[in-house]
Amino acid sequence: MMRYLVYTFVIVIALSFSSCASRVVVKQPASVTVVKKLPRHYKIVRVNGKRYYYFNRKHYRKTRNGYVVVRV
């Protein structure tokens, strides 16, 4: 009986140190272009339900600091 209790305890300890979760690291872009104010003749477009601002073959997304150039 004591042997089974020890085995159960060892299994519980071993399983508590292993985790099913894996860590995912997303690489951030090297440089980000932030525009404080959009040009006068921009267009508003929707791609996959998200709003982007389009001007001069570039798409912009609104952030707290201004507008960021993104690839769509």
C-alpha positions, 0 to 999 in steps of 0.5 A: 500500500505504501509503495502505491502511495509513493508511486502516486506521489512521484507521478503527481510531482512529475506531472506538476512540473510539465506543462501543456502550454507552449510559448509563442514569440512573435517577431516585431518589425524592425522599423515602424513608420508613424504618421501624425496626420493623414494626407488630405485625399485619403480613402477609407477601405475595409479589409476583412471587417477592419478599417484602413486608410489608403493613400498613395498605394499604402494602407494605414491603421489608426493608433494612439500615437498616429497612423501606422503604415501596414501591409494588407 
